[in-house]
Amino acid sequence: MTGQLTTVERAFELARSGSCNSVNDLRQRLRREGYDAVHIHLHGASINKQLVDLMHAAKG
């Protein structure tokens, strides 16, 4: 195992960190970090809602 987080794990980590303001911002950040197929891994209402909720909670 390489020790690198999966796309979804890193997305949740970023959402909790408060460093992203939207799901689109989060997707762009993942692409800049070299994650592939972001649109596939982060597609769907359920995961998007979870990420938005985490980002809102991180902002207080």
N, CA, C and O atoms as a CHARMM CRD file, in Angstrom:
* protein
*
  240
    1    1 MET  N      0.84300  -1.18700   0.00000 PROA 1      0.00000
    2    1 MET  CA     0.00000   0.00000   0.00000 PROA 1      0.00000
    3    1 MET  C      0.88300   1.24300   0.00000 PROA 1      0.00000
    4    1 MET  O      1.90600   1.28800   0.68400 PROA 1      0.00000
    5    2 THR  N      0.48400   2.24300  -0.76500 PROA 2      0.00000
    6    2 THR  CA     1.30000   3.44200  -0.92200 PROA 2      0.00000
    7    2 THR  C      1.13200   4.43300   0.22900 PROA 2      0.00000
    8    2 THR  O      1.99800   5.28300   0.43600 PROA 2      0.00000
    9    3 GLY  N      0.06400   4.34000   0.96000 PROA 3      0.00000
   10    3 GLY  CA    -0.17700   5.28200   2.04000 PROA 3      0.00000
   11    3 GLY  C     -0.94800   6.50600   1.60400 PROA 3      0.00000
   12    3 GLY  O     -1.35300   7.31300   2.44100 PROA 3      0.00000
   13    4 GLN  N     -1.16200   6.66200   0.29500 PROA 4      0.00000
   14    4 GLN  CA    -1.92900   7.79500  -0.20500 PROA 4      0.00000
   15    4 GLN  C     -3.40800   7.55000   0.05200 PROA 4      0.00000
   16    4 GLN  O     -3.90800   6.43400  -0.09000 PROA 4      0.00000
   17    5 LEU  N     -4.09300   8.61900   0.43300 PROA 5      0.00000
   18    5 LEU  CA    -5.53700   8.52000   0.65400 PROA 5      0.00000
   19    5 LEU  C     -6.25900   8.32300  -0.67300 PROA 5      0.00000
   20    5 LEU  O     -5.78400   8.75900  -1.72100 PROA 5      0.00000
   21    6 THR  N     -7.41100   7.66200  -0.61400 PROA 6      0.00000
   22    6 THR  CA    -8.24800   7.56000  -1.80500 PROA 6      0.00000
   23    6 THR  C     -8.86200   8.92800  -2.08800 PROA 6      0.00000
   24    6 THR  O     -8.81300   9.82700  -1.24800 PROA 6      0.00000
   25    7 THR  N     -9.43200   9.07200  -3.26000 PROA 7      0.00000
   26    7 THR  CA   -10.07500  10.33000  -3.63900 PROA 7      0.00000
   27    7 THR  C    -11.15600  10.70900  -2.64100 PROA 7      0.00000
   28    7 THR  O    -11.23400  11.86400  -2.22100 PROA 7      0.00000
   29    8 VAL  N    -11.98500   9.75500  -2.25900 PROA 8      0.00000
   30    8 VAL  CA   -13.08500  10.03100  -1.32800 PROA 8      0.00000
   31    8 VAL  C    -12.54700  10.36900   0.05600 PROA 8      0.00000
   32    8 VAL  O    -13.03700  11.30000   0.69600 PROA 8      0.00000
   33    9 GLU  N    -11.55600   9.63500   0.52500 PROA 9      0.00000
   34    9 GLU  CA   -10.96400   9.93200   1.83300 PROA 9      0.00000
   35    9 GLU  C    -10.37800  11.34100   1.86700 PROA 9      0.00000
   36    9 GLU  O    -10.57800  12.07800   2.83300 PROA 9      0.00000
   37   10 ARG  N     -9.65800  11.71300   0.81300 PROA 10     0.00000
   38   10 ARG  CA    -9.06200  13.04700   0.75700 PROA 10     0.00000
   39   10 ARG  C    -10.14400  14.12300   0.66300 PROA 10     0.00000
   40   10 ARG  O    -10.00400  15.19500   1.25200 PROA 10     0.00000
   41   11 ALA  N    -11.22200  13.84400  -0.07400 PROA 11     0.00000
   42   11 ALA  CA   -12.33400  14.79300  -0.18100 PROA 11     0.00000
   43   11 ALA  C    -12.93400  15.06900   1.19300 PROA 11     0.00000
   44   11 ALA  O    -13.18600  16.22200   1.54400 PROA 11     0.00000
   45   12 PHE  N    -13.16300  14.01600   1.96600 PROA 12     0.00000
   46   12 PHE  CA   -13.72200  14.19800   3.31000 PROA 12     0.00000
   47   12 PHE  C    -12.74100  14.92900   4.22000 PROA 12     0.00000
   48   12 PHE  O    -13.14800  15.74800   5.04400 PROA 12     0.00000
   49   13 GLU  N    -11.46500  14.63900   4.07500 PROA 13     0.00000
   50   13 GLU  CA   -10.43900  15.33000   4.85600 PROA 13     0.00000
   51   13 GLU  C    -10.44600  16.83100   4.53700 PROA 13     0.00000
   52   13 GLU  O    -10.40600  17.66300   5.44300 PROA 13     0.00000
   53   14 LEU  N    -10.49400  17.16400   3.26700 PROA 14     0.00000
   54   14 LEU  CA   -10.52600  18.56800   2.86000 PROA 14     0.00000
   55   14 LEU  C    -11.80600  19.25400   3.33600 PROA 14     0.00000
   56   14 LEU  O    -11.77000  20.39400   3.79800 PROA 14     0.00000
   57   15 ALA  N    -12.92600  18.55900   3.22100 PROA 15     0.00000
   58   15 ALA  CA   -14.20500  19.14100   3.66600 PROA 15     0.00000
   59   15 ALA  C    -14.16200  19.45500   5.15500 PROA 15     0.00000
   60   15 ALA  O    -14.63200  20.51100   5.57800 PROA 15     0.00000
   61   16 ARG  N    -13.60500  18.55600   5.94900 PROA 16     0.00000
   62   16 ARG  CA   -13.50400  18.77000   7.40000 PROA 16     0.00000
   63   16 ARG  C    -12.51700  19.88500   7.75700 PROA 16     0.00000
   64   16 ARG  O    -12.63300  20.50300   8.81600 PROA 16     0.00000
   65   17 SER  N    -11.55600  20.13800   6.88200 PROA 17     0.00000
   66   17 SER  CA   -10.50600  21.10700   7.19000 PROA 17     0.00000
   67   17 SER  C    -10.98200  22.55400   7.12300 PROA 17     0.00000
   68   17 SER  O    -10.37700  23.43900   7.72900 PROA 17     0.00000
   69   18 GLY  N    -12.05500  22.79100   6.39500 PROA 18     0.00000
   70   18 GLY  CA   -12.54300  24.15000   6.23400 PROA 18     0.00000
   71   18 GLY  C    -11.80900  24.93600   5.16800 PROA 18     0.00000
   72   18 GLY  O    -12.03100  26.13900   5.02600 PROA 18     0.00000
   73   19 SER  N    -10.93500  24.27900   4.41300 PROA 19     0.00000
   74   19 SER  CA   -10.14300  24.98300   3.40000 PROA 19     0.00000
   75   19 SER  C    -10.85200  25.11300   2.05500 PROA 19     0.00000
   76   19 SER  O    -10.34700  25.78600   1.15700 PROA 19     0.00000
   77   20 CYS  N    -12.00500  24.48400   1.90500 PROA 20     0.00000
   78   20 CYS  CA   -12.76800  24.56300   0.65800 PROA 20     0.00000
   79   20 CYS  C    -14.13100  25.18800   0.94700 PROA 20     0.00000
   80   20 CYS  O    -14.73200  24.94700   1.99400 PROA 20     0.00000
   81   21 ASN  N    -14.60500  25.99200  -0.00100 PROA 21     0.00000
   82   21 ASN  CA   -15.86800  26.69900   0.19100 PROA 21     0.00000
   83   21 ASN  C    -17.04900  26.06500  -0.52100 PROA 21     0.00000
   84   21 ASN  O    -18.19800  26.41400  -0.25200 PROA 21     0.00000
   85   22 SER  N    -16.77500  25.13900  -1.42500 PROA 22     0.00000
   86   22 SER  CA   -17.84000  24.47900  -2.17400 PROA 22     0.00000
   87   22 SER  C    -17.34000  23.13400  -2.67200 PROA 22     0.00000
   88   22 SER  O    -16.14400  22.84500  -2.63000 PROA 22     0.00000
   89   23 VAL  N    -18.27200  22.31900  -3.14500 PROA 23     0.00000
   90   23 VAL  CA   -17.88900  21.02400  -3.70400 PROA 23     0.00000
   91   23 VAL  C    -17.04700  21.24000  -4.96100 PROA 23     0.00000
   92   23 VAL  O    -16.09700  20.49600  -5.20500 PROA 23     0.00000
   93   24 ASN  N    -17.38400  22.23700  -5.74600 PROA 24     0.00000
   94   24 ASN  CA   -16.59000  22.53400  -6.93900 PROA 24     0.00000
   95   24 ASN  C    -15.16600  22.92300  -6.55100 PROA 24     0.00000
   96   24 ASN  O    -14.20400  22.46400  -7.16800 PROA 24     0.00000
   97   25 ASP  N    -15.03200  23.75500  -5.54600 PROA 25     0.00000
   98   25 ASP  CA   -13.71400  24.14700  -5.03800 PROA 25     0.00000
   99   25 ASP  C    -12.93400  22.91500  -4.57700 PROA 25     0.00000
  100   25 ASP  O    -11.74200  22.78200  -4.85500 PROA 25     0.00000
  101   26 LEU  N    -13.60900  22.03400  -3.88300 PROA 26     0.00000
  102   26 LEU  CA   -12.99700  20.80300  -3.38700 PROA 26     0.00000
  103   26 LEU  C    -12.52900  19.92400  -4.55500 PROA 26     0.00000
  104   26 LEU  O    -11.43100  19.37000  -4.51500 PROA 26     0.00000
  105   27 ARG  N    -13.36000  19.80000  -5.58600 PROA 27     0.00000
  106   27 ARG  CA   -12.98800  18.99400  -6.75900 PROA 27     0.00000
  107   27 ARG  C    -11.75800  19.56600  -7.45100 PROA 27     0.00000
  108   27 ARG  O    -10.85700  18.82500  -7.84300 PROA 27     0.00000
  109   28 GLN  N    -11.72400  20.88800  -7.59900 PROA 28     0.00000
  110   28 GLN  CA   -10.57100  21.52600  -8.23800 PROA 28     0.00000
  111   28 GLN  C     -9.30200  21.29000  -7.42200 PROA 28     0.00000
  112   28 GLN  O     -8.23500  21.04200  -7.98200 PROA 28     0.00000
  113   29 ARG  N     -9.42200  21.36800  -6.12500 PROA 29     0.00000
  114   29 ARG  CA    -8.26600  21.13100  -5.24100 PROA 29     0.00000
  115   29 ARG  C     -7.74900  19.70600  -5.41500 PROA 29     0.00000
  116   29 ARG  O     -6.54100  19.49100  -5.50900 PROA 29     0.00000
  117   30 LEU  N     -8.65400  18.73900  -5.45900 PROA 30     0.00000
  118   30 LEU  CA    -8.26000  17.34300  -5.64800 PROA 30     0.00000
  119   30 LEU  C     -7.53400  17.14900  -6.97700 PROA 30     0.00000
  120   30 LEU  O     -6.52900  16.44100  -7.04300 PROA 30     0.00000
  121   31 ARG  N     -8.04200  17.77500  -8.02400 PROA 31     0.00000
  122   31 ARG  CA    -7.37600  17.66900  -9.33200 PROA 31     0.00000
  123   31 ARG  C     -5.97500  18.26200  -9.27800 PROA 31     0.00000
  124   31 ARG  O     -5.03400  17.68400  -9.82100 PROA 31     0.00000
  125   32 ARG  N     -5.83200  19.41400  -8.62300 PROA 32     0.00000
  126   32 ARG  CA    -4.50800  20.04200  -8.49700 PROA 32     0.00000
  127   32 ARG  C     -3.55000  19.14200  -7.71600 PROA 32     0.00000
  128   32 ARG  O     -2.34400  19.14700  -7.96200 PROA 32     0.00000
  129   33 GLU  N     -4.09300  18.37700  -6.77900 PROA 33     0.00000
  130   33 GLU  CA    -3.26500  17.46200  -5.98700 PROA 33     0.00000
  131   33 GLU  C     -2.95000  16.16600  -6.73500 PROA 33     0.00000
  132   33 GLU  O     -2.20100  15.32500  -6.23800 PROA 33     0.00000
  133   34 GLY  N     -3.52400  16.00800  -7.93000 PROA 34     0.00000
  134   34 GLY  CA    -3.20800  14.84500  -8.74700 PROA 34     0.00000
  135   34 GLY  C     -4.17800  13.68700  -8.65500 PROA 34     0.00000
  136   34 GLY  O     -3.88700  12.60100  -9.15600 PROA 34     0.00000
  137   35 TYR  N     -5.31700  13.88900  -8.03100 PROA 35     0.00000
  138   35 TYR  CA    -6.31000  12.81400  -7.95600 PROA 35     0.00000
  139   35 TYR  C     -7.03700  12.69400  -9.28700 PROA 35     0.00000
  140   35 TYR  O     -7.40400  13.70000  -9.89400 PROA 35     0.00000
  141   36 ASP  N     -7.24400  11.46100  -9.73800 PROA 36     0.00000
  142   36 ASP  CA    -7.89900  11.18400 -11.01600 PROA 36     0.00000
  143   36 ASP  C     -9.36800  10.84600 -10.80800 PROA 36     0.00000
  144   36 ASP  O     -9.78300  10.46500  -9.71400 PROA 36     0.00000
  145   37 ALA  N    -10.14400  10.99100 -11.86800 PROA 37     0.00000
  146   37 ALA  CA   -11.55700  10.59400 -11.90500 PROA 37     0.00000
  147   37 ALA  C    -12.36600  11.19500 -10.75600 PROA 37     0.00000
  148   37 ALA  O    -13.24600  10.54400 -10.19300 PROA 37     0.00000
  149   38 VAL  N    -12.05700  12.43200 -10.42500 PROA 38     0.00000
  150   38 VAL  CA   -12.75800  13.11400  -9.33300 PROA 38     0.00000
  151   38 VAL  C    -14.25100  13.16000  -9.61500 PROA 38     0.00000
  152   38 VAL  O    -15.05900  12.95500  -8.71000 PROA 38     0.00000
  153   39 HSD  N    -14.62500  13.42700 -10.86000 PROA 39     0.00000
  154   39 HSD  CA   -16.03400  13.53000 -11.21200 PROA 39     0.00000
  155   39 HSD  C    -16.78200  12.21200 -11.00100 PROA 39     0.00000
  156   39 HSD  O    -17.98900  12.22100 -10.75800 PROA 39     0.00000
  157   40 ILE  N    -16.09600  11.11000 -11.08900 PROA 40     0.00000
  158   40 ILE  CA   -16.73500   9.81000 -10.86800 PROA 40     0.00000
  159   40 ILE  C    -16.86600   9.52000  -9.37100 PROA 40     0.00000
  160   40 ILE  O    -17.92300   9.08900  -8.91100 PROA 40     0.00000
  161   41 HSD  N    -15.81200   9.75300  -8.62900 PROA 41     0.00000
  162   41 HSD  CA   -15.81100   9.43400  -7.20800 PROA 41     0.00000
  163   41 HSD  C    -16.71100  10.35800  -6.39000 PROA 41     0.00000
  164   41 HSD  O    -17.25100   9.95000  -5.36200 PROA 41     0.00000
  165   42 LEU  N    -16.87200  11.58000  -6.83600 PROA 42     0.00000
  166   42 LEU  CA   -17.66100  12.55400  -6.07300 PROA 42     0.00000
  167   42 LEU  C    -18.94500  12.91500  -6.79600 PROA 42     0.00000
  168   42 LEU  O    -19.37300  14.06900  -6.78000 PROA 42     0.00000
  169   43 HSD  N    -19.54700  11.94000  -7.42000 PROA 43     0.00000
  170   43 HSD  CA   -20.78900  12.15000  -8.15500 PROA 43     0.00000
  171   43 HSD  C    -21.94700  11.57400  -7.33900 PROA 43     0.00000
  172   43 HSD  O    -21.87800  10.43700  -6.87200 PROA 43     0.00000
  173   44 GLY  N    -22.97000  12.33400  -7.17500 PROA 44     0.00000
  174   44 GLY  CA   -24.16200  11.84600  -6.48800 PROA 44     0.00000
  175   44 GLY  C    -24.59600  12.77800  -5.38100 PROA 44     0.00000
  176   44 GLY  O    -23.78000  13.43700  -4.73600 PROA 44     0.00000
  177   45 ALA  N    -25.89900  12.81900  -5.17700 PROA 45     0.00000
  178   45 ALA  CA   -26.48400  13.73600  -4.20100 PROA 45     0.00000
  179   45 ALA  C    -26.05000  13.42000  -2.77400 PROA 45     0.00000
  180   45 ALA  O    -25.80300  14.33400  -1.98700 PROA 45     0.00000
  181   46 SER  N    -25.95700  12.16400  -2.43900 PROA 46     0.00000
  182   46 SER  CA   -25.64400  11.77300  -1.06500 PROA 46     0.00000
  183   46 SER  C    -24.24000  12.22500  -0.65300 PROA 46     0.00000
  184   46 SER  O    -24.06700  12.84600   0.39600 PROA 46     0.00000
  185   47 ILE  N    -23.25800  11.91800  -1.46700 PROA 47     0.00000
  186   47 ILE  CA   -21.88400  12.29400  -1.10600 PROA 47     0.00000
  187   47 ILE  C    -21.71500  13.81400  -1.14400 PROA 47     0.00000
  188   47 ILE  O    -21.00100  14.38000  -0.31600 PROA 47     0.00000
  189   48 ASN  N    -22.36600  14.47100  -2.09800 PROA 48     0.00000
  190   48 ASN  CA   -22.27400  15.92600  -2.15500 PROA 48     0.00000
  191   48 ASN  C    -22.88600  16.56300  -0.91600 PROA 48     0.00000
  192   48 ASN  O    -22.33500  17.52500  -0.38200 PROA 48     0.00000
  193   49 LYS  N    -24.02000  16.04000  -0.45000 PROA 49     0.00000
  194   49 LYS  CA   -24.64600  16.57200   0.76800 PROA 49     0.00000
  195   49 LYS  C    -23.73300  16.36900   1.97200 PROA 49     0.00000
  196   49 LYS  O    -23.58900  17.26800   2.80000 PROA 49     0.00000
  197   50 GLN  N    -23.12400  15.20900   2.07200 PROA 50     0.00000
  198   50 GLN  CA   -22.20900  14.95100   3.18100 PROA 50     0.00000
  199   50 GLN  C    -21.03300  15.92800   3.17000 PROA 50     0.00000
  200   50 GLN  O    -20.64000  16.45200   4.21300 PROA 50     0.00000
  201   51 LEU  N    -20.47900  16.16500   1.98700 PROA 51     0.00000
  202   51 LEU  CA   -19.35200  17.09100   1.87400 PROA 51     0.00000
  203   51 LEU  C    -19.76700  18.51800   2.22000 PROA 51     0.00000
  204   51 LEU  O    -19.04600  19.22000   2.92800 PROA 51     0.00000
  205   52 VAL  N    -20.92400  18.94800   1.72500 PROA 52     0.00000
  206   52 VAL  CA   -21.42400  20.30100   2.03400 PROA 52     0.00000
  207   52 VAL  C    -21.66400  20.44500   3.52700 PROA 52     0.00000
  208   52 VAL  O    -21.29700  21.46100   4.11700 PROA 52     0.00000
  209   53 ASP  N    -22.27300  19.44700   4.14400 PROA 53     0.00000
  210   53 ASP  CA   -22.51900  19.49600   5.58800 PROA 53     0.00000
  211   53 ASP  C    -21.20800  19.60400   6.36300 PROA 53     0.00000
  212   53 ASP  O    -21.11400  20.36900   7.32300 PROA 53     0.00000
  213   54 LEU  N    -20.20700  18.84600   5.95300 PROA 54     0.00000
  214   54 LEU  CA   -18.90000  18.92200   6.62000 PROA 54     0.00000
  215   54 LEU  C    -18.24300  20.27300   6.43600 PROA 54     0.00000
  216   54 LEU  O    -17.64400  20.80600   7.37000 PROA 54     0.00000
  217   55 MET  N    -18.35000  20.83500   5.23700 PROA 55     0.00000
  218   55 MET  CA   -17.75800  22.15600   4.99000 PROA 55     0.00000
  219   55 MET  C    -18.45400  23.22800   5.81500 PROA 55     0.00000
  220   55 MET  O    -17.79300  24.11500   6.35600 PROA 55     0.00000
  221   56 HSD  N    -19.77200  23.16100   5.91900 PROA 56     0.00000
  222   56 HSD  CA   -20.51200  24.11900   6.74100 PROA 56     0.00000
  223   56 HSD  C    -20.13600  23.98400   8.21400 PROA 56     0.00000
  224   56 HSD  O    -19.93200  24.98600   8.90000 PROA 56     0.00000
  225   57 ALA  N    -20.04400  22.75800   8.69500 PROA 57     0.00000
  226   57 ALA  CA   -19.66400  22.53300  10.09900 PROA 57     0.00000
  227   57 ALA  C    -18.24900  23.05800  10.37100 PROA 57     0.00000
  228   57 ALA  O    -17.98100  23.60400  11.44100 PROA 57     0.00000
  229   58 ALA  N    -17.35800  22.89200   9.40700 PROA 58     0.00000
  230   58 ALA  CA   -15.97200  23.35300   9.59500 PROA 58     0.00000
  231   58 ALA  C    -15.89200  24.86600   9.65500 PROA 58     0.00000
  232   58 ALA  O    -15.00700  25.41800  10.30900 PROA 58     0.00000
  233   59 LYS  N    -16.80900  25.54000   8.97600 PROA 59     0.00000
  234   59 LYS  CA   -16.81700  27.00800   8.98300 PROA 59     0.00000
  235   59 LYS  C    -17.47500  27.55300  10.24100 PROA 59     0.00000
  236   59 LYS  O    -17.36500  28.74200  10.54200 PROA 59     0.00000
  237   60 GLY  N    -18.15700  26.68300  10.97200 PROA 60     0.00000
  238   60 GLY  CA   -18.78800  27.10600  12.23300 PROA 60     0.00000
  239   60 GLY  C    -20.11100  27.66100  11.97900 PROA 60     0.00000
  240   60 GLY  O    -20.79800  28.07100  12.91400 PROA 60     0.00000
